[in-house]
Amino acid sequence: MKTVLVTLLLFTTSLLQAQSNYWVSFKDKAANIYTISDPTAFMHSNALARRNKFNIAIDKSDLPVCKLYLDSVEILHAKVLASSKWLNGALIQADSFKIIENIQALRFVKKASESFKTKSVHIQNKFNYTEEIVNKKAFDYGDAQNQISMLIGNFLHNKGFTGSNIDIAIMDNGFPSVDTNEFYQDAFLDGRIIAGYDFVNLDDTLFDNNNGSHGNSVISTMVSFKEGELVGVSPMAKYYLFSTEDNANEGLREEYNWVLAAEMADTLLGVNAILSTSLGYSNGFNNASENHTYEEMDGNSTPITIGADFAAAKGFLVVNSAGNEGDKTWKYITAPADGDSVLAIGAVDKDKVIVNFSSLGPAVDGDVKPNVCAQGRAVYGVSKGGKLVTINGTSFSCPITAGMAACLWQAFPNKTNMEIFHAIEKSAHLFNQPNYEYGFGIPNFEEAYKILENRFEEQFLVYPNPISEVLQFFVPMEFKEKTVEVIIFAINGKIIYNNSFLASKRTQEIHLPKGIDEGVYYIHLVHNKKKYKAKLVKM
């Protein structure tokens, strides 16, 4: 396994402490020895199967980085640590900035100027969560009863959907003692917990690293299975663990690590696959020049958000914490939660009330964020020492939602990632009146199940509903970047609005004629012969 992974991503583990890491972006893939007409020559069978099942076109982003470009970088005395096909770049190591200047001068290099500092810092309470040991037993789910029943997750479990045949990649900091924790022993011995790769230390020893145990707490909400004490939301799913977060060195390197892990997941995971991440990036990096601004939370700017949207385009359901910044100066969502193809999860308490630390929306382009919420305060999980604890943060509302999404996808394995995404949104209790605290609200997975049974793909979201003179709606993903006709007509067939626009972003806004009478109306979105429709009410 290790040899294969290292070969796939061009890794080397002989690091020199005096050297610095840089990201090099290339202009194109013009010198590639592969072509998209023969994908079997460079793509793994898992990735091909996912593309084939969901009718996803293979394009230039699937091509590897040009080997000629990587070789040229190494000739200039830099060392290639890893390369990203989606971002068309490479993580390299060099011992002088003169080498970087020489690399920048190469005709096919777009940018080679971001240095990832190695200064160590001590970050307290980075993930904004605390652990309190619990010494009690409760219901059938144990102490997980509320966090599962809040989402009506027991409905799916009672139907036998517990995540089987769904692969979930977890990107986090560390996973110490996961291989010996009694809450996960069934899954580990059954081969359903797999060490992917540690992109921080560049090795595959994930279970004994010292990079923190946040990842352990995250997966405990999903895979735990100890009846009467704690049962996770998706105990029968298969988990691939990746370490991408460096607790001691905050910076853009971590975002690139995430993209590299997502690309490895594209190779390792099966057809129906979820990327669940309880991390987020905004400011506070060691090197202040790498900090993001809120204006960059537009779904298109940060490396990790670009990578997350690529992952969604390749068929993954991407689920991410909204962030724990709601009570801080930043207060907004963090990357990659701003991605329009990323299901961003906020946090509520056991009584379904939004918690003060849950990051707020919207995304800069107007997308409703967070998308939905789940329990994120006083969540029950497991410490690395195997103790039942309570934990706080969107770090835990995220895996709870991702795990339930796995159960839903198991029930409808032929649905696409975005059909699962939209069914979860539509099932939420504020779907017709979303806001920037709860997003669309708290999902109901029984309702999501019924939505998918009833061909939800023909519906789309319009709000507010009942309508006012300004109407907003979400464009279905397949219509994005296409010219769409909008038709609104009364129940008697009279057209009150008809216009076309280029769907350049997911959230669109139109101004209706003044003085619309009370009653029922219908809105249709049309591109070519494909039509989406929704019912409107004017009161």
C-alpha positions in Angstrom: 0.0 0.0 0.0 2.6 2.5 1.0 4.8 2.0 -2.1 1.7 2.5 -4.3 0.7 5.7 -2.6 4.1 7.1 -2.8 4.4 6.3 -6.5 1.0 7.8 -7.2 1.8 11.2 -5.7 5.6 11.4 -6.2 6.3 11.6 -2.5 9.6 11.6 -0.8 10.2 11.4 2.9 13.8 12.6 3.1 13.1 16.1 4.4 15.8 18.5 5.3 15.0 20.8 8.1 16.8 23.8 6.6 14.7 23.7 3.5 11.4 25.5 2.8 8.3 24.3 1.0 6.7 26.1 -1.9 3.7 25.6 -4.2 4.4 25.8 -7.9 1.4 26.4 -10.3 1.8 25.4 -13.9 0.2 27.2 -16.9 -1.1 24.2 -18.7 -0.7 20.5 -19.4 0.4 20.9 -23.0 3.4 18.5 -22.6 1.4 15.7 -21.2 2.2 12.2 -22.4 -1.5 11.1 -21.7 -4.7 12.1 -23.4 -8.3 12.1 -22.1 -9.2 9.8 -25.0 -7.4 7.0 -23.2 -8.2 7.5 -19.5 -7.3 3.9 -18.6 -3.7 4.8 -19.1 -3.6 7.2 -16.1 -6.8 6.8 -14.0 -7.5 4.2 -11.4 -10.4 1.8 -11.9 -12.2 3.3 -8.9 -12.2 6.8 -10.3 -13.3 5.5 -13.8 -16.1 3.6 -12.2 -17.4 6.7 -10.4 -17.2 8.8 -13.6 -19.0 6.0 -15.6 -21.8 5.4 -13.0 -22.7 9.1 -12.7 -22.0 10.0 -16.3 -19.2 12.5 -15.4 -17.1 13.6 -18.3 -13.3 13.0 -18.1 -11.5 16.3 -18.8 -8.1 17.9 -18.6 -8.3 18.3 -14.9 -8.1 14.5 -14.7 -4.8 14.4 -16.5 -1.7 14.1 -14.3 0.7 17.1 -14.0 3.2 17.0 -16.9 6.2 14.8 -16.0 8.4 17.1 -18.1 7.4 20.1 -15.9 8.2 18.2 -12.7 11.5 16.9 -14.0 12.4 20.4 -15.1 11.7 21.7 -11.6 14.0 19.0 -10.1 16.8 19.8 -12.5 16.9 23.2 -10.9 17.8 21.5 -7.5 14.3 21.5 -6.0 12.6 18.4 -4.7 9.0 17.5 -5.8 7.1 16.3 -2.7 3.7 15.9 -4.4 1.7 17.0 -7.4 -2.0 18.0 -7.8 -3.7 17.3 -11.1 -6.8 19.3 -10.2 -4.8 22.4 -9.2 -2.1 21.7 -11.8 0.7 22.3 -9.4 3.3 20.8 -7.2 4.5 21.0 -3.6 8.2 21.4 -3.8 11.2 21.8 -1.4 14.1 24.1 -2.0 16.9 25.5 0.1 17.1 29.0 -1.4 14.8 31.5 -2.9 17.2 31.8 -5.9 16.1 28.3 -6.9 12.5 29.5 -6.8 13.3 32.5 -9.0 14.8 30.1 -11.5 11.7 28.0 -11.4 9.5 31.0 -11.9 11.4 31.8 -15.0 10.4 28.5 -16.7 8.0 29.3 -19.5 5.4 26.8 -18.3 5.3 28.0 -14.6 2.5 30.3 -13.7 3.5 31.1 -10.1 6.2 29.9 -7.7 6.2 32.3 -4.8 4.3 31.0 -1.8 6.6 29.8 0.9 5.2 27.7 3.7 7.0 28.7 6.9 8.0 26.0 9.4 7.9 28.1 12.5 6.3 26.1 15.3 3.5 27.7 17.3 1.3 26.5 20.1 -2.3 26.9 19.3 -4.7 26.5 22.2 -8.3 25.4 21.6 -7.8 25.4 17.9 -10.9 23.5 17.1 -13.0 25.2 19.8 -14.1 22.0 21.5 -13.8 20.6 25.0 -14.1 17.1 26.4 -16.0 16.2 29.5 -15.9 12.6 30.6 -19.3 10.9 30.7 -20.1 8.1 33.1 -23.6 7.0 32.3 -25.6 4.8 29.9 -28.9 5.9 28.2 -31.1 4.5 25.4 -30.5 2.1 22.6 -28.1 4.4 20.9 -26.5 5.2 24.3 -25.8 8.8 24.7 -25.9 9.4 20.9 -29.8 9.2 21.1 -30.4 13.0 20.7 -27.8 13.7 18.1 -29.3 11.0 15.9 -33.0 11.4 16.6 -32.7 15.2 16.0 -32.1 14.4 12.3 -34.7 11.5 12.4 -31.7 9.3 11.6 -33.3 6.4 13.4 -35.7 6.2 10.5 -32.9 5.1 8.1 -31.3 2.8 10.6 -34.6 1.1 11.2 -34.8 0.4 7.5 -31.3 -1.2 7.6 -29.4 1.7 6.2 -26.3 2.2 8.4 -23.7 3.3 5.8 -22.9 0.0 4.2 -21.3 0.2 0.7 -20.5 3.9 1.2 -16.8 5.0 1.5 -16.0 8.1 3.7 -12.7 9.9 3.6 -11.9 11.9 6.8 -9.4 14.7 6.5 -8.2 15.9 9.9 -5.1 16.2 12.1 -4.4 12.9 13.9 -6.0 9.6 14.7 -4.0 8.2 17.6 -5.1 4.8 19.0 -7.9 4.4 16.6 -6.6 0.9 15.9 -7.0 -0.1 19.6 -10.1 1.9 20.7 -12.7 -0.6 21.8 -15.5 1.6 20.4 -14.1 1.0 16.9 -12.8 -2.5 17.2 -15.5 -4.2 15.1 -14.9 -1.7 12.3 -11.2 -2.0 12.5 -11.0 -5.8 12.6 -13.6 -5.9 9.7 -11.2 -3.8 7.6 -13.6 -0.8 7.5 -11.0 1.7 9.0 -8.1 2.2 6.7 -5.0 4.4 7.1 -4.8 6.5 4.0 -1.8 8.9 4.3 -0.3 11.5 6.6 0.3 14.5 4.4 1.9 16.4 7.3 4.7 13.9 8.1 4.6 12.2 4.7 4.1 8.7 5.9 1.3 6.3 6.6 1.6 5.8 10.3 -1.6 7.6 11.2 -2.4 5.7 14.4 0.7 6.6 16.3 1.5 10.2 15.3 1.6 13.1 17.7 -0.3 15.7 15.6 -3.3 15.8 17.8 -6.4 13.6 18.4 -9.2 15.8 16.9 -9.6 13.3 14.1 -10.3 10.5 16.6 -13.1 12.5 18.2 -14.6 13.3 14.8 -14.8 9.7 13.6 -16.2 8.6 17.0 -19.5 10.2 16.2 -19.7 8.1 13.0 -18.2 4.6 13.5 -18.6 3.9 17.2 -20.6 0.8 17.9 -21.0 -0.1 21.6 -24.7 -0.7 22.3 -26.1 1.0 25.4 -23.2 3.5 25.4 -22.6 5.0 22.0 -23.7 4.1 18.5 -22.4 6.2 15.6 -24.5 7.6 12.8 -23.0 5.4 10.1 -21.3 2.5 11.9 -21.2 0.2 8.8 -19.5 2.6 6.4 -15.9 2.2 5.3 -13.5 4.9 6.5 -10.3 6.2 4.9 -8.3 8.5 7.2 -6.0 11.2 6.0 -3.9 13.7 8.1 -3.8 17.0 6.4 -3.9 19.5 9.3 -0.6 20.5 10.9 -1.3 21.7 14.4 2.1 23.4 14.8 2.3 25.2 11.4 -0.8 27.1 10.3 -0.8 28.0 6.6 -1.8 27.4 3.0 0.2 24.2 3.0 -2.6 22.6 4.9 -5.1 23.5 2.2 -2.9 22.0 -0.5 -2.5 18.9 1.7 -6.3 18.6 1.7 -6.5 18.8 -2.1 -3.8 16.1 -2.4 -5.8 13.9 0.0 -8.9 14.4 -2.0 -7.1 13.4 -5.2 -5.8 10.3 -3.4 -9.4 9.6 -2.3 -10.4 9.7 -5.9 -8.2 6.7 -6.4 -8.8 4.8 -3.2 -12.5 5.2 -2.5 -15.4 3.4 -4.2 -18.1 4.7 -6.4 -20.4 6.2 -3.8 -18.0 8.3 -1.7 -18.1 11.2 0.8 -15.4 13.6 1.8 -16.1 14.7 5.4 -13.9 17.4 6.9 -14.0 19.2 10.2 -11.5 21.9 9.3 -11.8 25.4 8.0 -9.4 28.2 7.0 -9.7 32.0 7.1 -6.9 34.0 8.9 -4.5 33.4 11.8 -1.9 31.7 9.7 1.8 31.8 10.8 2.6 33.8 7.8 0.1 36.7 7.8 0.6 37.2 4.0 -1.2 33.8 3.5 -4.3 34.9 5.5 -7.7 35.0 3.7 -10.2 37.8 3.7 -13.9 37.5 3.9 -14.1 38.6 0.3 -12.3 35.4 -0.7 -15.2 33.3 0.8 -16.8 33.5 -2.7 -16.6 29.9 -3.6 -13.8 30.3 -6.1 -10.7 31.8 -4.5 -9.0 29.6 -1.9 -7.0 26.5 -2.9 -9.1 24.2 -0.6 -12.4 25.5 -1.9 -11.3 25.1 -5.5 -10.2 21.6 -4.7 -13.5 20.8 -2.9 -15.5 21.9 -5.9 -13.3 19.8 -8.1 -14.0 16.8 -5.8 -17.8 17.5 -6.1 -17.5 17.7 -9.9 -15.8 14.2 -9.8 -18.8 12.7 -8.0 -17.9 13.1 -4.3 -20.4 14.4 -1.8 -18.3 17.0 0.0 -19.4 17.8 3.6 -17.6 20.4 5.7 -17.9 22.2 9.0 -19.1 25.7 8.6 -16.6 26.9 11.2 -16.5 28.0 14.8 -16.1 31.7 14.2 -19.6 33.0 15.0 -18.5 34.5 18.4 -15.2 35.8 17.1 -14.1 38.9 15.1 -14.2 36.9 11.8 -17.7 35.4 12.5 -18.3 34.1 9.0 -17.9 30.7 7.4 -14.4 29.5 6.6 -13.0 27.8 3.5 -14.0 25.4 2.0 -17.5 25.9 3.5 -18.0 28.7 1.0 -18.0 26.3 -2.0 -21.3 26.2 -3.8 -20.9 22.4 -4.1 -19.9 22.0 -0.5 -22.5 21.0 2.1 -21.6 23.3 5.0 -22.8 22.3 8.4 -23.6 24.7 11.3 -24.2 23.8 14.9 -27.2 23.8 17.2 -27.6 22.6 20.8 -29.6 19.7 22.0 -32.8 21.8 21.9 -32.1 22.8 18.2 -31.1 26.4 19.1 -28.1 27.8 17.1 -25.0 28.0 19.2 -23.0 31.2 19.5 -19.8 29.8 17.9 -21.4 28.5 14.8 -20.0 30.5 11.8 -22.5 32.7 9.9 -23.2 33.1 6.3 -23.6 34.1 3.6 -20.9 33.3 1.1 -19.7 36.4 -0.6 -21.5 35.4 -3.8 -24.8 35.3 -1.9 -25.1 31.5 -1.4 -27.0 30.6 1.8 -24.5 29.3 4.3 -24.4 27.2 6.4 -26.4 24.9 4.2 -27.9 22.9 7.2 -27.3 22.4 10.9 -26.9 19.5 13.3 -26.1 19.1 17.0 -22.7 20.6 17.7 -22.9 21.3 21.4 -22.7 18.6 24.1 -22.2 16.0 21.3 -21.3 12.5 22.7 -18.1 11.0 21.3 -15.0 9.1 22.4 -11.6 10.4 23.5 -8.3 8.8 22.2 -8.1 7.1 25.6 -11.4 5.3 24.9 -13.5 7.3 27.3 -17.1 8.5 26.6 -17.0 12.3 26.5 -19.0 15.4 25.5 -17.5 17.5 22.8 -18.4 20.9 21.1 -18.0 22.4 17.7 -19.1 22.3 14.1 -16.4 19.7 13.9 -19.0 17.3 15.2 -22.2 18.5 13.6 -20.3 17.9 10.3 -19.6 14.2 10.7 -23.0 13.6 12.2 -24.6 15.0 9.0 -22.0 13.3 6.7 -22.7 9.9 8.4 -26.5 10.3 8.0 -25.9 11.3 4.3 -24.0 8.0 3.9 -27.1 6.1 5.2 -29.3 8.0 2.8 -27.0 7.3 -0.2 -27.0 3.6 0.7 -30.7 3.7 0.4 -30.5 5.4 -3.1 -27.1 4.4 -4.5 -28.0 5.4 -8.0 -28.7 9.0 -7.1 -25.9 11.5 -7.8 -23.9 13.3 -5.1 -25.8 16.5 -5.8 -29.2 14.8 -5.6 -28.3 13.6 -2.1 -27.0 17.2 -1.4 -30.3 18.8 -2.4 -32.5 16.3 -0.8 -30.8 17.0 2.5 -31.3 20.8 2.0 -34.9 20.4 1.0 -35.7 18.2 4.0 -34.6 20.9 6.4 -37.1 22.7 8.6 -36.4 26.2 7.2 -36.2 25.3 3.6 -38.7 27.9 2.4 -37.3 30.6 4.7 -33.5 30.1 5.1 -31.3 32.5 7.0 -27.6 33.0 7.6 -27.5 31.3 11.0 -29.3 28.0 10.4 -29.1 28.0 6.6 -32.0 25.8 5.5 -32.2 24.5 9.0 -32.1 21.0 10.6 -32.5 18.1 8.1 -35.1 15.4 8.5 -33.7 12.3 6.9 -37.1 10.6 6.8 -38.3 13.5 4.7 -35.1 13.3 2.6 -35.8 9.7 2.0 -39.3 10.5 0.8 -38.0 13.3 -1.4 -35.7 11.0 -3.2 -38.5 8.5 -3.6 -40.5 11.2 -5.3 -38.0 12.4 -7.9 -36.8 15.5 -6.2 -34.5 16.2 -9.1 -37.4 17.9 -10.9 -37.7 20.5 -8.0 -35.7 23.5 -7.1 -35.6 26.0 -4.2 -37.3 29.4 -4.3 -37.4 31.8 -1.4 -38.9 33.6 0.4 -42.1 31.6 -0.2 -44.7 33.1 0.3 -43.1 35.4 -2.2 -42.4 39.1 -2.2 -41.4 41.5 -5.0 -37.8 40.2 -4.8 -37.4 36.5 -5.4 -34.3 34.4 -4.9 -33.7 30.8 -6.0 -31.0 28.2 -6.3 -30.0 27.2 -9.8 -29.7 23.4 -10.1 -26.1 22.4 -10.5 -26.5 21.0 -14.0 -27.8 24.5 -15.2 -24.8 26.4 -13.8 -22.9 28.4 -16.5 -25.8 27.8 -18.9 -28.4 30.2 -20.3 -31.6 29.6 -18.4 -35.1 30.8 -19.1 -37.3 31.8 -16.2 -41.1 31.7 -16.6 -43.6 32.6 -13.8 -47.3 32.2 -14.5 -50.5 32.2 -12.5 -52.7 29.2 -12.0 -54.9 30.4 -14.9 -51.9 30.3 -17.2 -51.2 34.0 -17.4 -47.5 34.7 -17.6 -46.3 37.4 -15.2 -42.6 37.1 -15.8 -40.4 35.7 -18.6 -36.7 36.4 -18.9 -33.4 34.6 -19.7 -30.0 34.9 -17.9 -26.6 33.3 -17.7 -26.5 31.2 -14.5 -23.0 32.3 -13.5 -23.6 31.5 -9.8 -25.9 29.2 -7.8 -27.9 32.0 -6.2 -30.0 34.2 -8.5 -32.3 37.1 -7.8 -35.2 38.5 -9.9 -37.5 41.5 -9.3 -41.1 40.7 -9.9 -43.7 43.2 -11.2 -45.3 45.2 -8.5 -48.8 44.6 -7.3 -49.0 40.8 -7.9 -52.4 39.5 -6.7 -52.6 37.0 -3.9 -52.8 33.4 -5.1 -50.8 30.4 -6.3 -48.1 30.8 -9.0 -45.7 28.4 -10.7 -42.1 29.1 -11.7 -40.2 27.1 -14.4 -36.5 27.1 -15.1 -35.8 25.8 -18.6 -32.6 24.9 -20.4 -33.0 23.1 -23.8 -35.6 20.5 -23.0 -34.8 20.1 -19.3 -37.3 21.8 -16.9 -37.3 22.4 -13.2 -40.4 23.7 -11.5 -41.7 25.0 -8.1 -44.9 26.3 -6.7 -45.1 29.9 -5.3 -47.6 31.5 -3.0 -48.4 35.2 -2.8 -50.3 36.2 0.4 
